[in-house]
């Protein structure tokens, strides 16, 4: 019999199955398992995606409304109020949404979770699509109720880097660098803790949500205060947010829109590359065995060298 075929299934001259076909089916099965295709057919996955859609829309509506309210306040420096608003709102949403779907509400968090194997690729794709749709719905509701003059003044609260003809606006490469840096800050400070099961258990769920919300607020504070460029709305930190506002408002929000995707996703790749090499165990306290003064005195002969060296492992 030709080597390309397997032995008869029933031991006689019955049907034979090509080995190549069997191998292809096996490979397809492994690939489908690898991407988590089975989750597409589970109700729980779609429920979680629906939660992500609703939560992202509500978050965009709430955050943008509060941001515009802060900018419209009579405070001498209203931009300082925005990070506090971001902190409170994100913390509340995380407390509520994390137990339901993981509380991503951001393609960046979903992408990192997929890279680290916390969610399957299939679930990640569903989440990102849901987040983009939710953001669009949230900004649609906001545009419907917001005063047109305010929507025009603040570009519907979307991600902007200024008009093309605005010479004093931030340059695209500067905006890309800031988007990358602020996203990397959020990932390194907030997500490193959030995706560490042991530390999450030690600190407790509310404290983890607080740290993630604080890292986002810190990134917003940095991007708003250090630049001061006209037409620049600060780091987006959420491509779904930038996409929803651009689809609904258009115009200058499409100028450099790619920056709000490229910067964060580049930060995700760099973060993942670094995170796989992070220490698995923290620094242990050694009770002064390596005290600089004692070591210096020992090597200078003030005390016998062996008094110090004997303590070293």
Protein Blocks (a to p, Z undefined) as FASTA:
>chain_A
ZZkbccdfklpabdcddfklmmmmmmmmmmmmmnommmmmpfklmmmmmmmmmmmmmmmm
mmmmmmmmmmmpcbfblmlmmmmmmmmmmmmmmmmmmmmnoonopaklmmmmmmnomacf
klmmmmmmmmmmmmmmmmmmmmmmpcfklmmmnonopacebjfklmkbccfklmmmmmmm
mmmmmmmmmmmmmmmmklmmmnopklmmmmmmmmmmmmmmmmmmmnopghiabjfkiakl
mmmmmmmngmmllgoklmmmmmmmmmmmmmmmmmmmgcfbdcddeehmlgfklmmmmmno
macfklmmmmpZZ
